Amino acid sequence: MLVLRPNCECCDRDLPADSPDARICSFECTFCADCVDSRLGGACPNCGGELVRRPVRPAAALARFPASTERVTKPHKACAA
């Protein structure tokens, strides 16, 4: 099951579990669409993998399997711009 992180690792923007703007890589690093498009060139700065739209977990499933509340941010050079 995917860990639905609550924020963009680059700009710390909130990304609720139902956000269509969340992007993830195969390691579940999480970024917002704006950072992916304008700063990261579609590639994860951690692993170099492709960043794709994060699936939305259905509301009924969120009750049983909630999104993570742990915020993750990392100092990437591309995010400092």
N, C-alpha and C positions, 0 to 999 in steps of 0.2 A: 504494500500500500504506500502511495506517495505521501511524503511529509509535506503538507501544505504550509510553507513558511509564510509568515504574515507581512513580509516587507521585501523591498528591493535591496539586494546586497550592496548595490552601488550608491543609490541616492536616499535610501531608507524610506521611500514612499510606501504607504500602506497598500497591501495587496490582499484584500479579503479572499476567503476561500472561493467565492463566486466571481472573482474578478476576471474579465476577459483579457486584461492587460498583463497578466502574469506570464512570464517565460521561464522555462527550466531547461537544464541539460540532463544528461543521463545520470549524473550524480546528484540531481535535485538542487543544484545551485539555483537560486531564484532571483530574477531581475524583472524590472518593469519594461514594457514595450518601448517606452521612450528611450531608456538607457541602451537597450539592445540595438535600436535603430540608429541613434545619434552618437553613441560613444563606443559601443562594443563591436559593431560590424557583424552582428549575428553570431558571434563566437563567445563562448564562456571564457572569461579571463583566468579561470582556475585550471581548467583541463583542456581548453581549446575545442571542446565539443560544440555541436550545434545547439542553439537555443531555440526552443519551439514553444508554442502556446501550451500553457499548463491546463490539463483537463479540469473541468469544474466538477466537484463532488456534489451529488444530489443532496438537497436539504435534508431529506429523510436519513441519509447515510451520515451526514455531519453530526447528527444527534448521537449516534452510536460511535462514530469514528471522527472526533473533532479535529479541526486544523491545529497545527502547532501554534503556540504563543511565544516561542523562543525567537527573538529577533537576531538576525545574523547580518553583520556588515563587515566588509573587509576593505583595507586600503589599496585599491587597484589604481595604477597610474592613470588609466583611461577615465576613471571616475573623478579624479581630481580636477579635471578640466571644467 
